[in-house]
């Protein structure tokens, strides 16, 4: 059996980052000028939308990060056991699927912001613009 620790680490890196961000943003919302934060047009309209967007994104990151981590570990160990020659290709495919699924998290969060605030932020609460 061929087992590659670097492949395992790389394939689990994005789900672990999603879990860490999800648990961190659950309790503390980053400042508006932070480099690592959820910056979209709707999220930046007011303080309420900023907070709501980060809490919504954090909840989805926790759920999706856990699902991706379990699925990645299962697929990687199965590939190490049954098709060891293809494990690196499977790991690359996993990383691509993880990146795409992370980018697709933006759509439901933006829809939730729009549904909650009607596309318009509450007036007079914008401190960044």
C-alpha positions, 0 to 999 in steps of 0.5 A: 500500500502506498501512503503519502502524507503530503497528499493527505495534508494538501487534500485536507488543507482547505476543509481545515481552513474552512472549519477554522474560519467557521468557528472563528467567525462564529463568535468574532466578526473581522474588522472591515479593513481586515484582509481575510474577510467576506468582502462583497457588495451586499456584505459591505453595505452596512454594519448589520449586513457585514455581521450577518454575512460573516455569521452566515458564511461561518455557519456554511463554512463549518458545515461544508468544511466538515463534509469536505473533510470527511469525504476527502479523508474517505476518498483518499484512504480508499484510493490509497488502499485500492488504486494507489497509482491514482492517489495523486490524481484523486488528490488533485481532483479533490482539491479542485472540487474543494476550491470550486465548492468554496467559491460556490459558497458565495451564492447562498450567502448573497441570497441570504443577505438579499432575502434578509435585507431586501438588497438594501442595507439599513440607512445610516449604519455604514461606517466604512464607505 
